[in-house]
């Protein structure tokens, strides 16, 4: 009973409060950790991580393409730079609109790989030092294909934006009809 006297009871109560605060804090930290882990393990978080990894893979692929083109002619570098810039825009569409992911992923998977092959072969042939007419024709054709490839990347970006515009226009039309039906 001596522990509960007013002279000593205050210290005991204080110790118990401190102990309870520690326990409450530990429980709160554990709950927060569990909630963080639950969010990280959610299907959406897994999809977000997968998308971020895929976007990073494409970005690195475009940067590698730029690096490969550095020793090549200015014309080739300009087209490769255009491809890289369009790739970055396409990646932004993938990030911003989940509906763009399948189309953009298919396009980049196919055509970034093709751009790499084209630049690799162009680099190999252009450093051979041959004056054979067939090599000159092949290099010119490669430059033309790079130009067309750059145009295809820009057209893909425009297509992704057009899909967004079509979807938004449909939403505007629905809202307009609802307002009209309500007499507003």
C-alpha positions as CSV (number, residue, x, y, z in Angstrom):
1,X,0.0,0.0,0.0
2,X,2.9,2.3,0.6
3,X,3.5,2.5,-3.2
4,X,0.1,4.3,-3.6
5,X,0.5,7.0,-1.1
6,X,0.4,10.5,-2.4
7,X,4.1,10.9,-1.7
8,X,5.2,7.9,-3.8
9,X,2.1,7.3,-6.0
10,X,2.9,10.1,-8.4
11,X,6.2,8.4,-9.4
12,X,4.6,5.1,-10.0
13,X,1.8,6.5,-12.1
14,X,4.4,8.5,-14.1
15,X,6.4,5.4,-14.8
16,X,3.3,3.6,-15.9
17,X,2.3,6.4,-18.2
18,X,5.8,6.5,-19.8
19,X,5.6,2.7,-20.2
20,X,2.2,2.9,-21.8
21,X,3.4,5.7,-24.2
22,X,6.3,3.5,-25.3
23,X,3.9,0.6,-25.9
24,X,1.5,2.8,-27.8
25,X,4.3,4.2,-29.9
26,X,5.7,0.8,-30.7
27,X,2.2,-0.4,-31.7
28,X,1.7,2.6,-33.9
29,X,5.1,2.1,-35.6
30,X,4.3,-1.5,-36.3
31,X,0.8,-0.7,-37.7
32,X,2.4,2.0,-40.0
33,X,5.0,-0.6,-41.2
34,X,2.3,-3.1,-41.9
35,X,0.2,-0.6,-43.8
36,X,3.3,0.5,-45.9
37,X,4.0,-3.2,-46.7
38,X,0.4,-3.8,-47.6
39,X,0.4,-0.8,-50.0
40,X,3.7,-1.9,-51.5
41,X,2.4,-5.5,-52.0
42,X,-0.9,-4.4,-53.5
43,X,-1.6,-5.4,-57.1
44,X,-1.6,-1.7,-58.1
45,X,1.8,-1.1,-56.5
46,X,3.2,-4.2,-58.3
47,X,1.8,-2.8,-61.6
48,X,3.2,0.6,-60.9
49,X,6.6,-0.9,-60.2
50,X,6.5,-3.0,-63.4
51,X,5.5,0.0,-65.4
52,X,8.2,2.2,-63.9
53,X,10.7,-0.6,-64.7
54,X,9.5,-0.9,-68.3
55,X,9.6,2.9,-68.8
56,X,13.1,3.0,-67.4
57,X,14.1,0.1,-69.7
58,X,12.8,2.0,-72.7
59,X,14.5,5.3,-71.5
60,X,17.9,3.5,-71.2
61,X,17.4,1.9,-74.5
62,X,16.8,5.3,-76.1
63,X,19.9,6.8,-74.4
64,X,22.0,3.9,-75.6
65,X,20.8,4.6,-79.1
66,X,21.9,8.2,-78.7
67,X,25.3,7.1,-77.5
68,X,25.7,4.7,-80.5
69,X,24.9,7.6,-82.9
70,X,27.5,10.0,-81.5
71,X,30.4,9.1,-83.9
72,X,28.0,9.0,-87.0
73,X,27.1,11.7,-89.4
74,X,25.1,14.7,-88.3
75,X,22.1,13.6,-90.4
76,X,22.0,10.3,-88.6
77,X,22.4,11.9,-85.2
78,X,19.6,14.3,-85.9
79,X,17.2,11.4,-86.7
80,X,18.3,9.4,-83.7
81,X,17.8,12.5,-81.5
82,X,14.3,12.9,-82.9
83,X,13.6,9.2,-82.2
84,X,14.9,9.7,-78.6
85,X,12.8,12.8,-78.1
86,X,9.7,11.1,-79.4
87,X,10.4,8.1,-77.2
88,X,10.4,10.3,-74.2
89,X,7.0,11.8,-75.2
90,X,5.6,8.3,-75.7
91,X,6.9,7.3,-72.3
92,X,5.1,10.3,-70.8
93,X,1.9,9.0,-72.4
94,X,2.4,5.6,-70.9
95,X,2.9,7.1,-67.5
96,X,-0.1,9.5,-67.7
97,X,-2.7,7.2,-69.3
98,X,-2.9,3.5,-68.6
99,X,-4.9,3.0,-71.8
100,X,-1.9,4.0,-73.8
101,X,0.4,1.3,-72.3
102,X,-0.3,-1.7,-74.5
103,X,-0.1,0.3,-77.8
104,X,3.0,2.2,-76.7
105,X,4.7,-0.8,-75.3
106,X,4.2,-2.8,-78.6
107,X,5.5,0.1,-80.7
108,X,8.6,0.8,-78.6
109,X,9.4,-2.9,-78.3
110,X,9.4,-3.3,-82.0
111,X,10.8,-0.1,-83.3
112,X,13.4,0.8,-80.7
113,X,15.0,-2.6,-81.4
114,X,14.8,-1.9,-85.1
115,X,16.4,1.5,-84.6
116,X,19.3,-0.1,-82.7
117,X,19.9,-2.7,-85.5
118,X,19.8,0.0,-88.1
119,X,22.3,2.3,-86.3
120,X,24.6,-0.7,-85.5
121,X,24.7,-1.7,-89.2
122,X,25.1,1.8,-90.4
123,X,28.0,2.4,-88.0
124,X,29.6,-0.9,-89.1
125,X,29.3,-0.2,-92.8
126,X,30.3,3.5,-92.5
127,X,33.6,2.7,-90.8
128,X,34.6,0.1,-93.4
129,X,36.3,2.8,-95.5
130,X,35.0,1.3,-98.7
131,X,34.1,3.4,-101.7
132,X,32.0,0.6,-103.3
133,X,28.8,2.1,-104.7
134,X,26.6,-0.6,-103.0
135,X,27.8,0.5,-99.6
136,X,27.0,4.2,-100.4
137,X,23.6,3.2,-101.6
138,X,23.0,1.1,-98.5
139,X,24.1,3.9,-96.2
140,X,21.8,6.4,-98.0
141,X,18.9,3.9,-97.8
142,X,19.7,3.5,-94.0
143,X,19.5,7.3,-93.5
144,X,16.2,7.4,-95.3
145,X,14.9,4.6,-93.1
146,X,16.0,6.5,-90.0
147,X,14.2,9.5,-91.2
148,X,11.0,7.4,-91.8
149,X,11.5,5.8,-88.4
150,X,11.7,9.2,-86.7
151,X,8.5,10.1,-88.5
152,X,6.9,6.9,-87.3
153,X,7.9,7.7,-83.7
154,X,6.3,11.1,-83.9
155,X,3.2,9.7,-85.6
156,X,2.9,7.1,-82.7
157,X,3.0,10.0,-80.2
158,X,0.4,11.9,-82.2
159,X,-1.8,8.7,-82.3
160,X,-1.6,8.3,-78.5
161,X,-2.6,12.0,-78.1
162,X,-5.4,11.5,-80.6
163,X,-6.8,8.6,-78.5
164,X,-6.8,10.9,-75.5
165,X,-8.6,13.6,-77.5
166,X,-11.3,11.1,-78.7
167,X,-11.9,9.9,-75.1
168,X,-12.1,13.4,-73.8
169,X,-14.4,14.5,-76.6
170,X,-16.8,11.6,-75.7
171,X,-16.8,12.7,-72.1
172,X,-17.6,16.3,-73.2
173,X,-20.4,15.1,-75.4
174,X,-22.0,13.1,-72.5
175,X,-21.8,16.0,-70.1
176,X,-23.2,18.4,-72.8
177,X,-26.2,16.0,-73.3
178,X,-26.8,15.6,-69.6
179,X,-26.8,19.4,-69.2
180,X,-29.2,19.8,-72.1
181,X,-31.5,17.1,-70.8
182,X,-31.6,18.9,-67.4
183,X,-32.4,22.2,-69.2
184,X,-29.1,23.8,-68.3
